Amino acid sequence: MPKNRITHKVNHVALVVDRSGSMKPHESQVIRVVDQFVKELKEESDRLGHETRISLYAFDHEVENLVWDMDVKHLPSMRGLYRVGKGATALIEATVLSLDDLKNEVSQKYGEHSFLQVTWTDGLENASGCSETGSMHSTPDGHRVVLSGQLDTWRTRIQQEIGSLKDHWTSAILVPNTLAKRKAQEYGIPAGNIAVWDADSSQGVEEAIGAVTTAAVAFLRGREKGVRGTKNLFAVGQDLDLSTVKSVLTPLDGAKYKLLDIRDGDHDKEIRPFVEERMPRVKYRPGMAYYQLGPRVTVQASKDVVVYDTESDLVYGGPDARALLFGEDGRTNGSLSVKAGHNPKLKVFVQSKSVNRKLKKLPRDETKLLVML
């Protein structure tokens, strides 16, 4: 009779970071935020009783493994490991190599294994295969192809790589713009595993790793529910479409809420006096006001959310709103780091239970405050 054996959960996380020349302004910040990411992975793994192992890669026109499948508890700082060079962007090659390494070099004979691989880039693919041929296949900006055969070879490789992943594998990517997002989808990466970050600011770096940290923590917690892989890793702050909103949520009675415009002069006003000034017949109650989601904020599980369709002037809500907007983890997670998606016709509003929260006028946007009556 076979002996009883404890089956433990093992998470293999690979973070693949761009070190091409354009990342130079962010070098020290990348080191700091990746160190913080590793720290939070360790803390969550300890809390859940998981074994989490991490690999780190850096890439420009060449790909280098910096740390290989190391217990997250023992990982040193990225300082001294990550250095930005002057090279190009072998994005596809870096993604393929990291996935190949995990597939071929990690034994899954014992334990219950899951794999999470995230690539983080600030540019478009332009140099996969350069390490072999000595030539970039596209112009430095990635917009014009000069060696189509070289690009086609690597594009086929990543499509086959992503297409062959089993259910306990998750491959995701952070990209700088919608064009790069479309390219990533062409490579086969699921839309829900692609997030757009602001590559032009230090705040964007913070938000990028915040999104990865939130997603990775949710990934670990999902293991407790039997989820070993996902095609919706970055549900937080992703695009919404009206047909999905209508199929999942319910339009609210227009007599039960009011939308108030936030003008330039209202910036940094406290919500309570603002509402009482605009609606003198309404007695302010904590929780009745919903602020418009913009830059990344932390949202607690107790906060309600709704969606506003600017074209129909309808507001949609319901018990499934958090899960639709923030993924399944949005129902129960203690807090989530979230930001607005990229559909300008749909606005997300988050409940505020504070009496002194300050209003924020979002840049380049008609900003509103929603008040439930």
PAMAR-760488 format. One line per 8 residues: number of its first residue (from 1); their letters; for each residue x, y, z of N, C-alpha, C. Coordinates in steps of 0.1 Angstrom, whole numbers, plus 5000, padded with zeros to 4 digits. Atoms other than C-alpha are relative to their C-alpha. Layout:
BEGIN
NUM) A) X/Y/Z/X/Y/Z/X/Y/Z; ...
//
This chain:
BEGIN
1) MPKNRITH) 5009/4988/5000/5000/5000/5000/5009/5012/5000; 4991/4988/5000/5015/5034/4991/4998/5009/5012; 5000/4992/4988/5024/5057/5019/4993/5013/4997; 5006/4987/5002/5004/5089/5024/5011/5011/4998; 4990/4989/5003/5022/5120/5010/4993/5013/4999; 5006/4986/5000/5015/5157/5015/5003/5006/4986; 4999/4994/5012/5008/5174/4982/5000/5015/5002; 4999/4986/4997/5020/5210/4984/4999/5008/4987
9) KVNHVALV) 5002/4992/5012/5013/5239/4961/5013/5008/4998; 4988/4993/5004/5043/5253/4942/4997/5010/4989; 5002/4989/5010/5042/5286/4923/5013/5003/4994; 4988/4995/5007/5068/5294/4897/4997/5013/4993; 5002/4987/5005/5069/5331/4889/5012/5005/4992; 4989/4995/5008/5090/5345/4861/4997/5014/4996; 5001/4986/5004/5094/5383/4857/5011/5003/4990; 4991/4998/5011/5109/5393/4824/5000/5015/4997
17) VDRSGSMK) 5000/4985/4999/5120/5430/4825/5009/5005/4988; 4993/4993/5010/5130/5452/4796/5012/5008/5005; 4989/4992/4996/5165/5467/4799/5006/5008/4988; 4996/4993/5012/5167/5484/4765/5003/5015/5004; 4996/4987/4997/5181/5520/4764/4989/5009/5005; 5011/4991/4996/5147/5537/4768/4996/4998/5014; 5004/5002/4986/5143/5522/4803/5010/5007/5009; 4990/4993/4991/5173/5542/4816/4995/5009/5010
25) PHESQVIR) 5005/4991/4990/5153/5569/4833/4993/4993/5012; 5007/5007/4990/5135/5542/4853/5009/4990/5007; 4992/5011/4995/5165/5520/4862/4999/4998/5015; 5000/5001/4985/5167/5527/4900/4986/4997/5005; 5013/5003/4995/5130/5527/4904/4995/4986/4997; 5003/5014/5003/5126/5494/4886/5005/4990/5010; 4994/5008/4989/5150/5479/4911/4992/5000/5012; 5007/4999/4987/5131/5492/4940/4986/4994/5000
33) VVDQFVKE) 5014/5005/5001/5096/5483/4928/5000/4984/4998; 4999/5015/5001/5107/5447/4918/5003/4994/5013; 4997/5005/4986/5122/5443/4953/4988/5000/5008; 5012/5000/4993/5089/5453/4967/4990/4989/4996; 5008/5011/5006/5071/5429/4944/5003/4987/5006; 4996/5012/4995/5092/5401/4956/4997/4998/5015; 5003/4999/4985/5087/5411/4993/4985/4996/5002; 5014/5003/4999/5049/5410/4988/4997/4985/4996
41) LKEESDRL) 5002/5014/5004/5051/5376/4970/5004/4991/5012; 4996/5008/4989/5070/5362/5000/4990/5000/5011; 5009/4998/4989/5046/5376/5026/4987/4992/4997; 5013/5007/5003/5015/5362/5007/5002/4985/5000; 4997/5015/5000/5032/5328/5002/5001/4995/5014; 4999/5004/4986/5040/5326/5039/4986/4999/5006; 5013/5000/4995/5004/5335/5047/4992/4988/4996; 5008/5011/5006/4990/5308/5024/5006/4987/5002
49) GHETRISL) 4993/5013/4998/5016/5282/5032/5004/4994/4986; 4996/5005/5013/5027/5279/4995/5015/5001/4999; 4986/4998/5004/5062/5275/4981/5000/5008/4987; 5000/4992/5012/5068/5302/4956/5015/5002/4996; 4987/4999/5005/5099/5302/4934/5000/5011/4989; 4999/4989/5009/5110/5332/4913/5012/4999/4991; 4989/4999/5010/5130/5336/4881/4999/5015/4995; 5000/4987/5006/5141/5370/4868/5009/5000/4987
57) YAFDHEVE) 4993/4998/5013/5152/5378/4832/5000/5015/4997; 4999/4987/5006/5164/5410/4816/5003/4999/4985; 4998/5001/5014/5164/5417/4779/5002/5014/4993; 4999/4990/5010/5175/5442/4753/5000/4993/4986; 5000/5009/5013/5186/5427/4719/5005/4986/5004; 4996/5013/4995/5199/5398/4740/4992/4997/5013; 5007/5004/4988/5182/5379/4769/5009/4994/5010; 4992/5006/4989/5198/5371/4802/4992/4996/5012
65) NLVWDMDV) 5007/5004/4988/5186/5351/4831/5008/5005/5012; 4993/4994/4988/5195/5369/4864/4998/4992/5012; 5003/5009/4989/5179/5346/4889/4992/4988/4995; 5007/5012/5005/5167/5310/4883/4993/4993/5011; 5008/5009/4992/5138/5294/4901/5004/4999/5014; 4995/4999/4986/5149/5306/4935/4988/5001/5010; 5010/4998/4989/5128/5303/4967/4999/5015/5002; 5002/4985/4999/5113/5338/4970/5005/5005/5013
73) KHLPSMRG) 4995/4995/4987/5124/5339/5006/5015/5003/5000; 4986/4998/5000/5160/5339/4996/5005/5009/4989; 4995/4991/5012/5161/5363/4966/5006/5012/5005; 4993/4987/4996/5186/5391/4970/4993/5011/4992; 5005/4988/5007/5178/5426/4958/5004/4999/4985; 4997/4999/5014/5177/5433/4921/5012/5010/4998; 4989/4991/5001/5204/5459/4929/5013/4992/4996; 4988/5007/5005/5236/5449/4911/4997/4989/4990
81) LYRVGKGA) 5004/5010/5010/5217/5425/4889/4994/5006/4987; 5007/4993/5011/5196/5448/4867/5007/5013/4996; 4993/4988/5006/5214/5473/4845/4995/5003/4986; 5005/4996/5013/5199/5492/4816/5012/5002/4991; 4989/4998/5010/5221/5491/4784/4995/5010/4990; 5003/4991/5012/5218/5507/4750/4994/4992/4989; 5005/5009/5010/5203/5478/4732/4986/5002/4996; 5013/4999/5006/5171/5472/4713/4990/4991/5008
89) TALIEATV) 5010/5007/4992/5140/5451/4723/4996/4987/4993; 5002/5014/5004/5140/5413/4718/4988/4995/5008; 5011/5003/4992/5106/5411/4734/4995/4985/4998; 5005/5013/5003/5094/5379/4717/5010/4989/5005; 4990/5009/4997/5127/5361/4722/5001/4998/5016; 5000/5001/4985/5127/5369/4760/4988/4993/5005; 5012/5007/4996/5091/5357/4764/5002/4985/4997; 4999/5014/5004/5098/5325/4745/5010/4992/5009
97) LSLDDLKN) 4989/5007/4992/5131/5317/4763/4995/4998/5015; 5004/5002/4986/5116/5322/4798/4990/4989/5001; 5009/5011/4999/5087/5299/4790/5006/4987/4997; 4992/5013/5003/5110/5273/4774/5008/4995/5012; 4992/5003/4988/5132/5274/4805/4991/4993/5010; 5009/5005/4990/5103/5268/4828/4995/4986/4996; 5005/5013/5004/5089/5240/4807/5010/4989/5000; 4990/5010/5002/5121/5222/4802/5009/4997/5012
105) EVSQKYGE) 4990/5002/4989/5141/5227/4834/4993/4998/5014; 5007/5001/4987/5114/5225/4862/4993/4987/5000; 5007/5013/4998/5103/5191/4874/4987/5002/5006; 5013/4999/4995/5066/5188/4880/4995/4986/5006; 5003/5013/4996/5068/5152/4892/4992/4999/5013; 5007/5000/4987/5058/5159/4928/4995/5014/5003; 5006/4987/4996/5036/5187/4942/4990/5004/4989; 5010/4994/5009/5009/5208/4925/5005/5013/4995
113) HSFLQVTW) 4993/4988/5006/5026/5233/4902/4992/5009/4992; 5006/4990/5009/5014/5265/4886/5011/5009/4996; 4990/4992/5006/5034/5288/4864/4994/5014/4996; 5004/4987/5003/5030/5326/4861/5012/5007/4994; 4989/4993/5007/5052/5344/4835/4995/5014/4996; 5004/4987/5004/5050/5382/4831/5012/5008/4993; 4990/4992/5007/5070/5403/4805/4996/5015/5002; 5002/4986/4997/5074/5440/4812/5008/5008/4990
121) TDGLENAS) 4992/4993/5010/5084/5463/4783/4995/5014/4998; 5004/4986/5003/5083/5500/4773/5000/5003/4985; 4999/4998/5014/5086/5494/4736/4994/4989/4991; 5004/5010/5009/5077/5474/4705/5011/4991/4997; 4990/5010/5005/5094/5442/4694/5007/5005/4988; 4993/4997/5012/5122/5449/4670/5013/4992/4998; 4986/5006/5001/5152/5426/4677/5001/4985/5003; 4999/5014/4997/5143/5390/4684/5008/4993/4989
129) GCSETGSM) 4991/5006/5009/5169/5368/4667/5013/5007/4997; 4988/4992/5002/5195/5396/4668/5012/4993/5006; 4989/5007/4993/5216/5375/4692/5006/4989/4991; 4995/5010/5009/5220/5349/4664/5005/5006/4987; 4997/4994/5013/5220/5371/4632/5009/5012/5001; 4993/4987/4999/5235/5403/4645/4992/5011/4994; 5008/4990/5006/5207/5422/4629/4986/5002/5006; 5013/4997/4996/5175/5439/4641/4991/4997/4988
137) HSTPDGHR) 5009/5003/5011/5145/5428/4620/4991/5012/4997; 5008/4988/5002/5127/5462/4624/5008/5013/5003; 4994/4987/4996/5135/5499/4627/5000/5001/5016; 4999/4999/4985/5144/5510/4663/4986/5002/5007; 5013/4998/4994/5108/5522/4669/4991/4989/4998; 5008/5012/5002/5095/5488/4658/4988/5002/4990; 5012/4997/5009/5071/5504/4632/5003/4995/4985; 4997/5005/5014/5089/5493/4599/5009/4988/5000
145) VVLSGQLD) 4993/5012/5001/5100/5458/4592/5010/5000/4988; 4989/5000/5010/5133/5454/4573/5004/4985/4997; 4996/5014/5002/5139/5416/4577/4987/4992/5004; 5013/5006/4997/5104/5401/4575/5001/4985/5004; 4999/5014/4997/5116/5365/4575/5004/4997/5015; 4995/5002/4986/5134/5369/4609/4988/5003/5009; 5012/4997/4992/5103/5386/4624/4990/4988/5000; 5010/5011/5001/5080/5359/4610/5004/4987/5008
153) TWRTRIQQ) 4995/5012/4993/5101/5331/4625/4997/5001/5015; 5002/4998/4985/5099/5346/4660/4985/5002/5003; 5014/4998/4997/5063/5356/4657/4993/4986/5000; 5005/5013/5000/5055/5320/4648/5003/4992/5012; 4996/5007/4988/5075/5307/4677/4992/5004/5012; 5007/4996/4988/5057/5328/4703/4985/4996/4999; 5013/5004/5002/5023/5320/4688/4999/4985/5004; 5000/5014/4996/5031/5283/4691/5002/4997/5015
161) EIGSLKDH) 4996/5001/4985/5046/5287/4726/4987/5003/5008; 5012/4996/4993/5015/5305/4739/4989/4991/4998; 5011/5009/5003/4991/5283/4721/5001/4986/5006; 4998/5014/4994/5006/5251/4736/5000/5000/5015; 5000/5000/4986/5004/5263/4772/4988/4992/5006; 5011/5008/4993/4984/5240/4795/4993/5009/5010; 5009/4992/4992/4957/5252/4819/5007/5005/5013; 4994/4995/4988/4981/5256/4848/5012/5010/4997
169) WTSAILVP) 4990/4990/5005/5003/5281/4828/4992/5013/4997; 5006/4986/5003/4996/5319/4827/5012/5008/4994; 4990/4991/5006/5016/5342/4803/4993/5013/4999; 5006/4987/5001/5010/5379/4806/5011/5010/4996; 4990/4990/5005/5026/5412/4795/4995/5014/5004; 5002/4986/4998/5028/5449/4804/5005/5007/4988; 4995/4993/5012/5030/5471/4773/4997/5015/5001; 5001/4985/4998/5032/5509/4768/4989/5007/4993
177) NTLAKRKA) 5011/4993/5007/5003/5516/4744/4991/4990/4993; 5010/5009/5006/4974/5502/4725/5005/4993/4988; 4994/5007/5012/4994/5494/4694/5008/4988/5005; 4993/5011/4994/5017/5472/4716/4991/4990/5005; 5010/5009/4995/4986/5457/4731/4995/4991/4988; 5005/5007/5011/4973/5447/4697/5011/4990/4995; 4989/5009/5004/5007/5432/4688/5001/4988/5009; 4999/5011/4990/5007/5411/4720/4988/4991/4998
185) QEYGIPAG) 5012/5009/5003/4972/5398/4711/5003/4992/4988; 4996/5008/5012/4986/5388/4677/5010/4989/5003; 4991/5011/4996/5013/5368/4695/4993/4989/5007; 5008/5011/4994/4985/5348/4712/4998/5003/5015; 5002/4997/4985/4986/5364/4747/4985/5005/5001; 5014/4996/4998/4950/5366/4760/4998/5015/5003; 5003/4985/4997/4935/5402/4761/5000/5003/5015; 5001/4997/4986/4928/5398/4798/5014/4998/5007
193) NIAVWDAD) 4987/5001/4994/4965/5391/4804/5010/5010/4995; 4992/4989/5006/4977/5423/4787/4995/5013/5007; 5003/4987/4993/4979/5456/4807/5009/5011/4993; 4993/4988/5005/4989/5490/4794/5005/5009/5011; 4995/4992/4990/5012/5511/4815/5006/5013/4994; 4995/4987/5004/5024/5547/4813/5015/5000/5001; 4985/5002/5001/5061/5543/4802/5007/5014/5001; 4994/4987/5001/5067/5581/4803/5001/5007/5014
201) SSQGVEEA) 5000/4994/4987/5065/5587/4840/5004/4991/5011; 4996/5008/4988/5078/5575/4874/4988/4994/5006; 5013/5005/4995/5042/5571/4885/4996/4988/4992; 5003/5011/5008/5037/5548/4856/5007/4987/5004; 4993/5012/4995/5064/5525/4869/4994/4994/5012; 5006/5004/4988/5048/5524/4903/4987/4993/4997; 5013/5006/5004/5014/5516/4887/5002/4987/4993; 4997/5013/5007/5029/5489/4865/5003/4989/5009
209) IGAVTTAA) 4997/5011/4990/5044/5469/4893/4989/4998/5010; 5011/5002/4992/5014/5476/4914/4989/4991/4994; 5010/5009/5008/4992/5459/4887/5005/4986/5001; 4995/5013/5000/5016/5430/4886/4999/4993/5014; 5001/5004/4986/5017/5427/4924/4986/4995/5003; 5014/5003/4997/4979/5428/4927/4996/4987/4992; 5003/5012/5008/4976/5402/4899/5006/4988/5005; 4993/5012/4995/5002/5379/4913/4995/4995/5014
217) VAFLRGRE) 5006/5004/4987/4987/5380/4948/4987/4993/4998; 5013/5006/5004/4953/5373/4933/5002/4986/4994; 4997/5013/5006/4969/5344/4914/5003/4990/5011; 4997/5009/4989/4983/5329/4946/4987/4997/5008; 5013/5002/4992/4949/5333/4964/4991/4991/4992; 5008/5008/5009/4932/5317/4934/5004/4985/5001; 4995/5014/4998/4953/5286/4940/4992/4993/5011; 5007/5006/4989/4934/5281/4973/4986/4995/4996
225) KGVRGTKN) 5013/5004/5005/4902/5278/4952/5001/4990/4989; 4998/5010/5011/4917/5253/4928/5003/5006/4987; 4997/4994/5013/4925/5278/4901/5015/5000/4998; 4986/5001/5002/4959/5271/4886/5005/5008/4988; 4996/4992/5011/4959/5293/4855/4989/5010/4997; 5011/4991/5004/4940/5323/4841/5003/5007/4987; 4999/4992/5012/4934/5342/4809/4994/5014/5002; 5006/4987/4996/4921/5372/4828/5008/5006/5012
233) LFAVGQDL) 4991/4996/4989/4951/5381/4850/4998/5015/5004; 5001/4986/4998/4948/5418/4846/4986/5005/4998; 5014/4996/5000/4910/5421/4850/4999/5014/5006; 5000/4987/4993/4918/5451/4872/5003/5011/4990; 4997/4989/5008/4915/5483/4852/5001/4997/4985; 4999/5003/5014/4910/5467/4818/4988/5005/4992; 5011/4995/5008/4887/5476/4789/4987/4994/5003; 5013/5005/4999/4850/5472/4792/4993/5002/4987
241) DLSTVKSV) 5008/4998/5012/4825/5468/4764/4985/5000/5005; 5014/4998/4996/4788/5479/4766/4992/4987/5000; 5008/5012/5001/4774/5445/4755/5002/4991/5013; 4997/5008/4988/4792/5428/4784/4993/5006/5013; 5006/4993/4989/4781/5454/4809/4984/4998/5001; 5015/5002/5001/4744/5451/4797/4996/4986/5004; 5004/5014/4998/4745/5413/4799/5002/4996/5015; 4997/5004/4986/4759/5412/4835/4994/5009/5010
249) LTPLDGAK) 5005/4991/4990/4747/5443/4852/4986/5005/4996; 5014/4995/5002/4713/5461/4856/5000/5015/5000; 5001/4986/4999/4705/5497/4848/4992/5005/5012; 5006/4995/4988/4697/5517/4879/4989/5010/4996; 5011/4990/5001/4665/5538/4883/5006/5014/5000; 4994/4987/5001/4675/5573/4871/4995/5009/5011; 5005/4991/4989/4654/5588/4900/5008/4997/5013; 4993/5004/4988/4677/5571/4925/5015/5005/5001
257) YKLLDIRD) 4987/4994/4999/4709/5589/4917/5001/5013/4992; 4998/4987/5007/4723/5622/4904/5015/5001/4998; 4986/4998/5004/4756/5630/4886/5003/5015/5001; 4996/4986/4998/4773/5662/4896/5014/5002/4993; 4988/4997/5007/4800/5678/4874/5010/5005/5010; 4989/4995/4993/4834/5684/4890/5008/5009/4991; 4993/4990/5008/4849/5716/4877/5014/5003/5005; 4987/4998/4996/4884/5729/4879/5001/5006/5014
265) GDHDKEIR) 5001/4994/4986/4875/5750/4910/4996/4991/5011; 5005/5009/4989/4861/5720/4928/5012/4990/5004; 4989/5009/4997/4895/5701/4928/5004/5002/5014; 4995/5001/4986/4905/5691/4963/4990/5004/5010; 5010/4997/4990/4872/5701/4979/4996/4987/5006; 5005/5012/4994/4858/5676/5004/4987/4997/4995; 5012/5004/5006/4830/5655/4992/4987/5005/5008; 5012/4997/4993/4805/5662/5020/4995/5015/4998
273) PFVEERMP) 5005/4986/5002/4804/5701/5018/4997/5002/4985; 5003/4999/5014/4805/5697/4980/4986/4996/4997; 5013/5006/5003/4774/5675/4979/4989/5009/5007; 5010/4992/4993/4755/5697/5005/4998/5013/4993; 5001/4987/5007/4763/5728/4985/4992/4999/4987; 5007/5002/5013/4751/5714/4952/4986/4994/5002; 5013/5006/4998/4722/5695/4967/4995/5003/5014; 5003/4995/4986/4710/5716/4997/4988/4992/5006
281) RVKYRPGM) 5012/5008/4994/4678/5694/5002/5004/4986/5004; 4996/5014/4998/4698/5662/5005/5010/5000/5013; 4992/5001/4988/4713/5652/5039/5011/4989/4996; 4989/5009/5004/4748/5637/5033/5001/4988/5009; 4998/5012/4993/4753/5601/5043/5013/4993/4995; 4988/5007/5005/4787/5583/5042/4996/4988/4992; 5004/5012/5009/4785/5558/5013/4991/5004/4989; 5009/4996/5010/4761/5578/4992/5007/5005/4987
289) AYYQLGPR) 4993/4994/5011/4788/5594/4970/5010/4990/4994; 4991/5009/5007/4808/5575/4943/5009/5009/4991; 4990/4992/5008/4840/5590/4928/5003/4993/4987; 4997/5005/5013/4850/5586/4892/5015/4994/5001; 4987/5006/5000/4879/5561/4888/5009/5005/4989; 4990/4995/5009/4910/5575/4872/5013/4993/5002; 4987/5006/4997/4946/5569/4882/4999/4989/5011; 5001/5012/4991/4954/5538/4903/4997/5004/5015
297) VTVQASKD) 5004/4998/4986/4938/5537/4938/4998/4986/5006; 5003/5012/4993/4933/5510/4964/4985/5000/5004; 5014/5001/4997/4897/5498/4967/4997/4988/5009; 5003/5011/4990/4885/5478/4997/4988/4992/4995; 5010/5009/5004/4862/5448/4993/4986/5005/5004; 5013/4996/4996/4834/5466/5011/4994/5011/4991; 5005/4988/5009/4831/5494/4984/4993/4995/4988; 5008/5003/5012/4804/5492/4958/5006/5007/4988
305) VVVYDTES) 4996/4994/5012/4811/5500/4922/4988/5000/4990; 5010/4999/5011/4789/5511/4892/5007/5004/4987; 4995/4996/5013/4794/5517/4855/4991/5010/4993; 5008/4989/5006/4782/5549/4837/5003/5000/4985; 4999/5000/5015/4775/5547/4799/4997/5015/4996; 5001/4986/5003/4781/5583/4787/4991/5002/4988; 5008/4998/5012/4762/5578/4754/4985/4999/5004; 5014/5002/4997/4729/5565/4769/4997/5008/5013
313) DLVYGGPD) 5002/4994/4987/4734/5584/4802/4993/4991/5011; 5006/5010/4991/4725/5552/4821/5012/4995/5009; 4990/5005/4991/4743/5539/4852/4996/4985/5003; 5003/5014/4998/4746/5501/4856/5007/4995/5013; 4994/5006/4987/4752/5482/4889/4994/4986/5002; 5005/5013/4996/4744/5450/4907/5011/4992/5008; 4991/5008/4991/4760/5423/4929/5013/4995/4993; 4989/5005/5007/4783/5412/4901/5010/5010/4994
321) ARALLFGE) 4992/4989/5006/4798/5446/4893/5015/4999/5004; 4986/5000/4996/4830/5441/4913/5008/4988/4992; 4994/5011/5007/4837/5407/4897/5002/5003/4985; 4998/4996/5014/4831/5421/4862/5011/5010/4998; 4990/4989/5002/4854/5451/4867/5014/4995/5005; 4987/5003/4994/4881/5436/4889/5003/4985/5000; 4998/5014/5000/4879/5399/4882/4994/4993/5012; 5006/5008/4989/4867/5371/4905/5005/5004/5014
329) DGRTNGSL) 4994/4996/4987/4891/5382/4932/4994/5013/5006; 5006/4987/4996/4872/5415/4933/4988/4998/5010; 5011/5002/4991/4844/5399/4952/5004/5000/5015; 4997/5003/4987/4863/5390/4983/5013/5005/5005; 4987/4995/4996/4898/5404/4983/4999/5012/5009; 5000/4989/4990/4906/5427/5012/5002/5014/4994; 4999/4988/5007/4918/5454/4989/5006/4997/4986; 4994/5002/5013/4927/5458/4952/5005/5013/4995
337) SVKAGHNP) 4994/4989/5007/4949/5482/4933/4994/5001/4986; 5008/5000/5013/4927/5494/4904/5002/5014/4994; 5001/4987/5007/4926/5522/4878/4990/4998/4988; 5010/5000/5011/4903/5532/4849/5005/4992/4988; 4996/5006/5013/4903/5512/4817/5001/5010/4989; 4997/4991/5012/4906/5525/4782/4988/5002/4991; 5012/4997/5008/4870/5527/4770/4995/5014/5004; 5004/4987/4996/4862/5564/4770/4985/5002/5001
345) KLKVFVQS) 5014/4999/4999/4825/5558/4767/4994/4994/5013; 5005/5006/4988/4822/5538/4799/5009/5005/5012; 4993/4995/4988/4832/5554/4833/4996/4991/5012; 5002/5008/4988/4836/5534/4865/5000/5010/5012; 5001/4993/4987/4825/5549/4899/5001/4991/5012; 4997/5008/4988/4837/5537/4933/4994/5007/5012; 5006/4994/4988/4818/5542/4965/5011/5005/5010; 4992/4995/4989/4834/5564/4991/4992/5000/5013
353) KSVNRKLK) 5006/5000/4987/4825/5559/5028/5005/5010/5009; 4994/4990/4992/4845/5588/5040/4992/5013/4998; 5007/4987/5001/4830/5622/5048/5010/5011/4996; 4990/4990/5003/4863/5641/5041/5008/4997/4988; 4993/5003/5012/4875/5624/5009/5000/5013/4991; 4999/4988/5009/4887/5651/4985/4997/4997/4985; 5003/5002/5014/4874/5655/4950/5013/5001/4991; 4989/4999/5009/4898/5650/4921/4994/5003/4986
361) KLPRDETK) 5003/4997/5014/4894/5666/4887/5010/4993/4991; 4991/5008/5008/4908/5641/4862/5004/5008/4988; 4995/4993/5012/4930/5655/4835/4994/4995/4987; 5005/5004/5013/4916/5656/4800/4987/4992/5000; 5012/5008/4998/4883/5643/4812/4989/5008/5006; 5011/4995/4993/4848/5654/4821/4997/4992/5012; 5001/5007/4988/4848/5644/4857/4987/5002/5008; 5013/4999/4993/4817/5636/4877/5001/4994/5014
369) LLVML) 5003/5007/4987/4806/5626/4912/4986/4995/4999; 5013/5006/5000/4777/5602/4914/4995/4999/5015; 5006/5000/4987/4754/5606/4944/4987/4991/5000; 5012/5008/4998/4729/5579/4954/4990/5007/5009; 5010/4993/4992/4696/5594/4967/4992/4990/5009
//
